[in-house]
């Protein structure tokens, strides 16, 4: 049975308008997940963003995501351990492959191809710079993750 996961009340926004905006952004991220098979729309990032927005707005939706059979594994794995080396390589290969297909077959403008290449370089650099799960184990602790202060 799903168990509620406590959210730190000091992190949750108190302003109802801000909480509403975060709630809508969380649902927007969830709505875009089915489109993530298209090049350039990452599933992982949308799941992590949705979890972040729900953690700031709705404890019920945040608990639902953490207890979801698919989303929960991704969120808790990232929060507790960071990315594994395999995950980093998979992300890098996926980014390069999807952006290459887009640049070669879908875009005719050289300027847009250059922008796409720069976005790809940044995305691979960003993924490579995230905490590696083995590095967390070597320092003897668990990475606190993006949802804690």
N, CA, C and O of each residue as an XYZ file, in Angstrom:
596
protein
N       0.840     -1.183      0.000
C       0.000      0.000      0.000
C       0.880      1.239      0.000
O       1.940      1.247      0.626
N       0.461      2.261     -0.680
C       1.232      3.492     -0.765
C       1.249      4.194      0.580
O       0.223      4.337      1.245
N       2.434      4.625      0.960
C       2.578      5.339      2.213
C       2.888      6.796      1.921
O       3.681      7.091      1.027
N       2.275      7.709      2.662
C       2.594      9.115      2.446
C       4.031      9.412      2.820
O       4.580      8.856      3.772
N       4.614     10.291      2.057
C       5.985     10.716      2.318
C       5.912     12.143      2.819
O       5.336     13.010      2.161
N       6.487     12.386      3.970
C       6.386     13.726      4.547
C       7.235     14.711      3.762
O       8.362     14.406      3.373
N       6.692     15.873      3.537
C       7.390     16.951      2.857
C       7.720     18.014      3.887
O       6.891     18.340      4.737
N       8.917     18.550      3.815
C       9.335     19.580      4.752
C       8.456     20.813      4.562
O       8.489     21.444      3.505
N       7.685     21.150      5.564
C       6.730     22.260      5.460
C       7.422     23.603      5.273
O       6.820     24.531      4.732
N       8.663     23.726      5.704
C       9.350     25.001      5.560
C       9.718     25.284      4.111
O       9.938     26.438      3.743
N       9.788     24.230      3.273
C      10.137     24.420      1.870
C       8.898     24.779      1.056
O       8.998     25.549      0.101
N       7.750     24.246      1.407
C       6.520     24.471      0.655
C       6.143     25.953      0.688
O       6.222     26.610      1.726
N       5.739     26.450     -0.459
C       5.359     27.842     -0.585
C       4.091     28.119      0.217
O       3.188     27.284      0.258
N       4.021     29.277      0.849
C       2.845     29.648      1.646
C       1.842     30.457      0.840
O       0.646     30.415      1.127
N       2.301     31.183     -0.149
C       1.432     32.003     -0.964
C       0.572     31.101     -1.860
O       1.117     30.325     -2.645
N      -0.762     31.189     -1.759
C      -1.625     30.319     -2.563
C      -1.455     30.527     -4.074
O      -1.589     29.576     -4.844
N      -1.163     31.750     -4.499
C      -0.975     32.017     -5.917
C       0.279     31.302     -6.428
O       0.248     30.688     -7.495
N       1.371     31.376     -5.678
C       2.612     30.717     -6.074
C       2.420     29.196     -6.069
O       2.894     28.501     -6.968
N       1.731     28.697     -5.063
C       1.457     27.254     -5.010
C       0.614     26.826     -6.205
O       0.829     25.749     -6.762
N      -0.332     27.653     -6.599
C      -1.158     27.359     -7.767
C      -0.351     27.315     -9.048
O      -0.559     26.448     -9.897
N       0.572     28.257     -9.182
C       1.437     28.276    -10.366
C       2.302     27.014    -10.400
O       2.435     26.378    -11.445
N       2.891     26.655     -9.251
C       3.698     25.435     -9.193
C       2.851     24.201     -9.510
O       3.323     23.286    -10.185
N       1.611     24.169     -9.032
C       0.717     23.045     -9.284
C       0.429     22.904    -10.783
O       0.477     21.801    -11.329
N       0.133     24.016    -11.434
C      -0.135     24.003    -12.877
C       1.121     23.579    -13.639
O       1.031     22.795    -14.584
N       2.286     24.085    -13.241
C       3.533     23.686    -13.903
C       3.813     22.195    -13.722
O       4.326     21.544    -14.632
N       3.483     21.659    -12.564
C       3.636     20.226    -12.340
C       2.759     19.417    -13.284
O       3.215     18.429    -13.859
N       1.507     19.827    -13.449
C       0.620     19.128    -14.371
C       1.066     19.314    -15.820
O       0.923     18.399    -16.632
N       1.598     20.471    -16.148
C       2.116     20.692    -17.502
C       3.264     19.725    -17.796
O       3.334     19.149    -18.882
N       4.160     19.549    -16.830
C       5.260     18.594    -17.002
C       4.730     17.180    -17.173
O       5.223     16.432    -18.018
N       3.731     16.804    -16.379
C       3.122     15.470    -16.524
C       2.450     15.316    -17.888
O       2.515     14.245    -18.492
N       1.811     16.370    -18.373
C       1.128     16.301    -19.664
C       2.113     16.143    -20.820
O       1.770     15.563    -21.849
N       3.326     16.651    -20.660
C       4.323     16.559    -21.731
C       5.072     15.226    -21.749
O       5.754     14.921    -22.727
N       4.959     14.436    -20.695
C       5.693     13.166    -20.633
C       5.338     12.230    -21.784
O       6.250     11.602    -22.322
N       4.068     12.088    -22.206
C       3.797     11.205    -23.351
C       4.471     11.657    -24.652
O       4.684     10.845    -25.552
N       4.803     12.933    -24.753
C       5.483     13.435    -25.950
C       6.999     13.245    -25.899
O       7.713     13.643    -26.819
N       7.478     12.639    -24.827
C       8.931     12.560    -24.649
C       9.611     11.578    -25.591
O      10.839     11.485    -25.592
N       8.848     10.846    -26.391
C       9.479      9.988    -27.388
C      10.007     10.808    -28.563
O      10.806     10.310    -29.357
N       9.572     12.044    -28.678
C      10.062     12.935    -29.739
C      11.471     13.414    -29.410
O      11.816     13.556    -28.237
N      12.287     13.663    -30.430
C      13.644     14.157    -30.173
C      13.627     15.498    -29.447
O      12.874     16.404    -29.807
N      14.451     15.609    -28.439
C      14.607     16.869    -27.730
C      13.709     17.049    -26.520
O      13.829     18.050    -25.813
N      12.801     16.093    -26.260
C      11.930     16.192    -25.088
C      12.303     15.058    -24.134
O      11.915     13.911    -24.359
N      13.049     15.364    -23.075
C      13.535     14.312    -22.180
C      12.495     13.900    -21.128
O      11.887     14.749    -20.476
N      12.307     12.604    -20.978
C      11.366     12.082    -19.983
C      11.862     12.352    -18.570
O      11.111     12.831    -17.719
N      13.125     12.043    -18.327
C      13.720     12.160    -16.998
C      13.548     13.566    -16.433
O      13.114     13.735    -15.294
N      13.887     14.563    -17.225
C      13.799     15.949    -16.757
C      12.363     16.345    -16.428
O      12.121     17.035    -15.437
N      11.417     15.915    -17.246
C      10.019     16.264    -16.990
C       9.521     15.626    -15.698
O       8.769     16.249    -14.948
N       9.937     14.383    -15.432
C       9.522     13.714    -14.196
C      10.105     14.420    -12.978
O       9.404     14.656    -11.995
N      11.396     14.756    -13.047
C      12.047     15.435    -11.923
C      11.438     16.825    -11.716
O      11.209     17.236    -10.579
N      11.176     17.544    -12.803
C      10.544     18.867    -12.677
C       9.143     18.769    -12.082
O       8.781     19.557    -11.208
N       8.356     17.808    -12.552
C       7.002     17.636    -12.010
C       7.071     17.336    -10.515
O       6.295     17.891     -9.738
N       7.993     16.465    -10.108
C       8.133     16.150     -8.680
C       8.519     17.396     -7.891
O       8.012     17.618     -6.791
N       9.413     18.205     -8.446
C       9.811     19.439     -7.761
C       8.606     20.378     -7.604
O       8.340     20.878     -6.511
N       7.882     20.612     -8.707
C       6.741     21.529     -8.643
C       5.677     21.031     -7.671
O       5.101     21.823     -6.924
N       5.411     19.726     -7.672
C       4.421     19.193     -6.739
C       4.923     19.231     -5.304
O       4.130     19.384     -4.375
N       6.230     19.094     -5.113
C       6.754     19.184     -3.740
C       6.588     20.596     -3.186
O       6.524     20.782     -1.971
N       6.518     21.575     -4.057
C       6.347     22.958     -3.647
C       4.873     23.372     -3.564
O       4.563     24.448     -3.053
N       3.952     22.514     -4.068
C       2.564     22.952     -4.119
C       1.567     21.983     -3.496
O       0.658     22.412     -2.785
N       1.719     20.689     -3.749
C       0.697     19.748     -3.325
C       1.338     18.484     -2.754
O       1.975     17.713     -3.472
N       1.156     18.291     -1.465
C       1.713     17.099     -0.821
C       1.062     15.833     -1.381
O       1.724     14.804     -1.515
N      -0.220     15.904     -1.707
C      -0.933     14.744     -2.244
C      -0.353     14.322     -3.597
O      -0.103     13.137     -3.815
N      -0.139     15.260     -4.492
C       0.416     14.929     -5.809
C       1.882     14.505     -5.702
O       2.330     13.619     -6.430
N       2.616     15.133     -4.803
C       4.018     14.755     -4.605
C       4.101     13.321     -4.100
O       4.927     12.544     -4.579
N       3.254     12.961     -3.138
C       3.219     11.582     -2.643
C       2.792     10.605     -3.739
O       3.317      9.494     -3.817
N       1.842     11.013     -4.584
C       1.412     10.163     -5.685
C       2.586      9.874     -6.623
O       2.788      8.736     -7.047
N       3.351     10.912     -6.940
C       4.498     10.705     -7.828
C       5.546      9.811     -7.175
O       6.095      8.929     -7.835
N       5.832     10.020     -5.898
C       6.836      9.202     -5.218
C       6.403      7.750     -5.087
O       7.248      6.854     -5.079
N       5.100      7.501     -4.985
C       4.595      6.140     -4.845
C       4.195      5.509     -6.182
O       3.774      4.353     -6.210
N       4.317      6.238     -7.271
C       3.988      5.709     -8.590
C       4.992      4.624     -8.959
O       6.179      4.757     -8.663
N       4.538      3.562     -9.596
C       5.433      2.427     -9.868
C       6.545      2.785    -10.849
O       7.612      2.173    -10.797
N       6.340      3.736    -11.725
C       7.365      4.129    -12.683
C       8.078      5.412    -12.240
O       9.305      5.436    -12.139
N       7.327      6.455    -11.982
C       7.916      7.742    -11.607
C       8.668      7.659    -10.282
O       9.730      8.261    -10.126
N       8.112      6.910     -9.329
C       8.705      6.822     -7.997
C      10.127      6.288     -8.011
O      10.986      6.787     -7.285
N      10.382      5.270     -8.835
C      11.732      4.705     -8.925
C      12.720      5.728     -9.462
O      13.846      5.832     -8.975
N      12.297      6.479    -10.462
C      13.184      7.485    -11.060
C      13.484      8.597    -10.057
O      14.638      8.992     -9.890
N      12.452      9.095     -9.395
C      12.622     10.221     -8.470
C      13.466      9.827     -7.268
O      14.423     10.520     -6.923
N      13.112      8.705     -6.624
C      13.867      8.318     -5.429
C      15.286      7.902     -5.768
O      16.205      8.155     -4.989
N      15.479      7.271     -6.909
C      16.837      6.925     -7.323
C      17.696      8.158     -7.529
O      18.849      8.201     -7.099
N      17.134      9.158     -8.186
C      17.868     10.401     -8.418
C      18.091     11.163     -7.117
O      19.182     11.679     -6.871
N      17.065     11.230     -6.293
C      17.157     11.974     -5.039
C      18.133     11.324     -4.067
O      18.907     12.018     -3.407
N      18.102     10.007     -3.975
C      18.911      9.317     -2.981
C      20.337      9.024     -3.426
O      21.252      8.995     -2.603
N      20.529      8.808     -4.710
C      21.838      8.322     -5.151
C      22.479      9.122     -6.265
O      23.645      8.878     -6.574
N      21.809     10.033     -6.865
C      22.378     10.736     -8.011
C      22.280      9.874     -9.253
O      21.506      8.917     -9.287
N      23.044     10.198    -10.258
C      23.040      9.463    -11.514
C      24.175      8.441    -11.525
O      25.271      8.717    -11.037
N      23.907      7.267    -12.081
C      24.982      6.291    -12.246
C      25.762      6.644    -13.509
O      25.300      7.430    -14.336
N      26.924      6.068    -13.647
C      27.732      6.313    -14.847
C      26.973      5.841    -16.080
O      27.007      6.491    -17.124
N      26.285      4.703    -15.955
C      25.506      4.193    -17.077
C      24.404      5.176    -17.466
O      24.175      5.408    -18.652
N      23.723      5.753    -16.480
C      22.677      6.734    -16.773
C      23.256      7.954    -17.492
O      22.635      8.496    -18.407
N      24.442      8.375    -17.073
C      25.077      9.522    -17.723
C      25.413      9.217    -19.180
O      25.177     10.046    -20.059
N      25.960      8.037    -19.436
C      26.296      7.649    -20.806
C      25.034      7.501    -21.646
O      25.002      7.939    -22.797
N      24.010      6.897    -21.091
C      22.753      6.738    -21.822
C      22.164      8.101    -22.167
O      21.695      8.314    -23.285
N      22.187      9.007    -21.221
C      21.673     10.361    -21.473
C      22.490     11.060    -22.548
O      21.926     11.694    -23.440
N      23.808     10.951    -22.474
C      24.671     11.614    -23.463
C      24.422     11.059    -24.864
O      24.293     11.822    -25.821
N      24.354      9.740    -24.985
C      24.113      9.125    -26.295
C      22.731      9.504    -26.822
O      22.577      9.790    -28.009
N      21.736      9.508    -25.951
C      20.376      9.874    -26.363
C      20.300     11.328    -26.817
O      19.659     11.639    -27.820
N      20.949     12.200    -26.084
C      20.954     13.625    -26.442
C      21.613     13.824    -27.791
O      21.064     14.494    -28.666
N      22.796     13.239    -27.960
C      23.527     13.410    -29.222
C      22.743     12.800    -30.386
O      22.666     13.398    -31.460
N      22.163     11.621    -30.183
C      21.415     10.968    -31.265
C      20.181     11.771    -31.662
O      19.940     11.991    -32.849
N      19.400     12.207    -30.680
C      18.171     12.933    -31.017
C      18.468     14.289    -31.654
O      17.781     14.700    -32.589
N      19.478     14.977    -31.157
C      19.805     16.279    -31.741
C      20.434     16.128    -33.122
O      20.224     16.977    -33.988
N      21.198     15.068    -33.340
C      21.782     14.824    -34.661
C      20.691     14.524    -35.682
O      20.712     15.063    -36.789
N      19.741     13.669    -35.318
C      18.624     13.368    -36.216
C      17.845     14.644    -36.520
O      17.473     14.888    -37.668
N      17.604     15.442    -35.513
C      16.877     16.698    -35.723
C      17.644     17.631    -36.643
O      17.066     18.218    -37.557
N      18.944     17.771    -36.407
C      19.755     18.700    -37.203
C      19.896     18.247    -38.647
O      19.888     19.075    -39.558
N      20.023     16.949    -38.867
C      20.260     16.447    -40.220
C      18.973     16.360    -41.026
O      18.947     16.757    -42.191
N      17.905     15.847    -40.425
C      16.696     15.559    -41.187
C      15.572     16.583    -41.046
O      14.694     16.642    -41.907
N      15.574     17.375    -40.005
C      14.427     18.243    -39.757
C      14.712     19.733    -39.906
O      13.779     20.528    -40.020
N      15.981     20.121    -39.906
C      16.312     21.542    -39.918
C      17.158     21.861    -41.137
O      18.134     21.172    -41.433
N      16.767     22.921    -41.840
C      17.521     23.353    -43.020
C      18.425     24.548    -42.737
O      19.395     24.770    -43.462
N      18.128     25.305    -41.714
C      18.871     26.526    -41.400
C      20.169     26.209    -40.652
O      20.173     25.486    -39.656
N      21.259     26.766    -41.159
C      22.561     26.559    -40.519
C      22.612     27.223    -39.138
O      23.274     26.714    -38.233
N      21.932     28.331    -38.976
C      21.904     29.016    -37.683
C      21.198     28.140    -36.636
O      21.675     28.009    -35.508
N      20.070     27.548    -37.014
C      19.352     26.680    -36.086
C      20.161     25.423    -35.757
O      20.128     24.939    -34.626
N      20.887     24.898    -36.746
C      21.756     23.749    -36.487
C      22.853     24.098    -35.489
O      23.192     23.291    -34.623
N      23.401     25.291    -35.611
C      24.436     25.747    -34.672
C      23.848     25.884    -33.266
O      24.459     25.452    -32.288
N      22.677     26.478    -33.170
C      22.017     26.620    -31.868
C      21.745     25.240    -31.276
O      21.963     25.022    -30.084
N      21.274     24.315    -32.095
C      21.003     22.959    -31.632
C      22.280     22.276    -31.142
O      22.261     21.562    -30.139
N      23.376     22.496    -31.844
C      24.659     21.918    -31.423
C      25.098     22.502    -30.078
O      25.589     21.772    -29.217
N      24.924     23.803    -29.896
C      25.288     24.433    -28.626
C      24.416     23.923    -27.481
O      24.905     23.686    -26.376
N      23.123     23.758    -27.751
C      22.226     23.199    -26.740
C      22.659     21.780    -26.382
O      22.637     21.401    -25.211
N      23.049     20.998    -27.378
C      23.517     19.634    -27.140
C      24.780     19.590    -26.303
O      24.894     18.773    -25.390
N      25.730     20.464    -26.606
C      26.966     20.517    -25.817
C      26.654     20.878    -24.374
O      27.195     20.273    -23.449
N      25.792     21.855    -24.182
C      25.412     22.238    -22.820
C      24.701     21.094    -22.100
O      24.985     20.828    -20.932
N      23.778     20.414    -22.788
C      23.018     19.335    -22.153
C      23.930     18.187    -21.733
O      23.772     17.642    -20.641
N      24.878     17.815    -22.582
C      25.815     16.741    -22.228
C      26.705     17.189    -21.077
O      26.962     16.411    -20.158
N      27.180     18.430    -21.113
C      28.007     18.947    -20.019
C      27.223     18.968    -18.708
O      27.749     18.599    -17.658
N      25.974     19.397    -18.774
C      25.138     19.465    -17.572
C      24.942     18.082    -16.976
O      25.074     17.909    -15.764
N      24.629     17.093    -17.805
C      24.442     15.723    -17.323
C      25.738     15.164    -16.735
O      25.717     14.504    -15.696
N      26.841     15.424    -17.387
C      28.124     14.903    -16.902
C      28.507     15.537    -15.570
O      29.230     14.927    -14.783
N      28.041     16.734    -15.310
C      28.393     17.443    -14.088
C      27.564     17.085    -12.872
O      27.864     17.537    -11.767
N      26.513     16.274    -13.054
C      25.679     15.873    -11.921
C      26.418     14.851    -11.063
O      27.338     14.182    -11.533
N      26.014     14.738     -9.819
C      26.637     13.821     -8.873
C      26.484     12.387     -9.371
O      25.407     11.984     -9.810
N      27.569     11.621     -9.299
C      27.547     10.217     -9.694
C      27.278      9.350     -8.466
O      27.783      9.625     -7.377
N      26.493      8.320     -8.650
C      26.105      7.449     -7.535
C      27.322      6.841     -6.853
O      27.343      6.733     -5.627
N      28.339      6.439     -7.617
C      29.530      5.848     -7.025
C      30.272      6.870     -6.177
O      30.868      6.508     -5.163
N      30.247      8.128     -6.566
C      30.914      9.176     -5.786
C      30.227      9.351     -4.443
O      30.896      9.612     -3.443
N      28.918      9.214     -4.395
C      28.183      9.301     -3.132
C      28.581      8.160     -2.210
O      28.768      8.354     -1.009
N      28.708      6.967     -2.783
C      29.054      5.802     -1.964
C      30.475      5.923     -1.420
O      30.758      5.461     -0.315
N      31.370      6.540     -2.191
C      32.760      6.661     -1.764
C      32.917      7.613     -0.582
O      33.790      7.412      0.262
N      32.090      8.636     -0.516
C      32.193      9.569      0.608
C      31.395      9.091      1.802
O      31.354      9.761      2.834
N      30.753      7.926      1.671
C      30.073      7.303      2.802
C      28.720      7.873      3.127
O      28.214      7.663      4.229
N      28.122      8.582      2.211
C      26.821      9.152      2.513
C      25.878      9.057      1.349
O      26.232      8.582      0.270
N      24.687      9.509      1.584
C      23.682      9.538      0.538
C      23.533     10.976      0.102
O      23.426     11.882      0.928
N      23.526     11.178     -1.198
C      23.362     12.521     -1.742
C      21.999     13.053     -1.330
O      20.999     12.356     -1.499
N      21.928     14.277     -0.789
C      20.661     14.786     -0.285
C      19.646     15.050     -1.379
O      18.449     15.102     -1.095
N      20.072     15.215     -2.599
C      19.146     15.381     -3.714
C      18.676     16.807     -3.879
O      18.976     17.669     -3.053
N      17.925     17.059     -4.964
C      17.512     18.414     -5.282
C      16.331     18.910     -4.457
O      16.005     20.095     -4.518
N      15.671     18.027     -3.676
C      14.472     18.423     -2.958
C      14.747     18.741     -1.496
O      13.806     18.937     -0.727
N      16.005     18.798     -1.096
C      16.341     19.113      0.280
C      17.270     20.307      0.306
O      17.946     20.614     -0.676
N      17.292     20.968      1.437
C      18.181     22.126      1.561
C      19.461     21.746      2.224
O      20.333     22.593      2.414
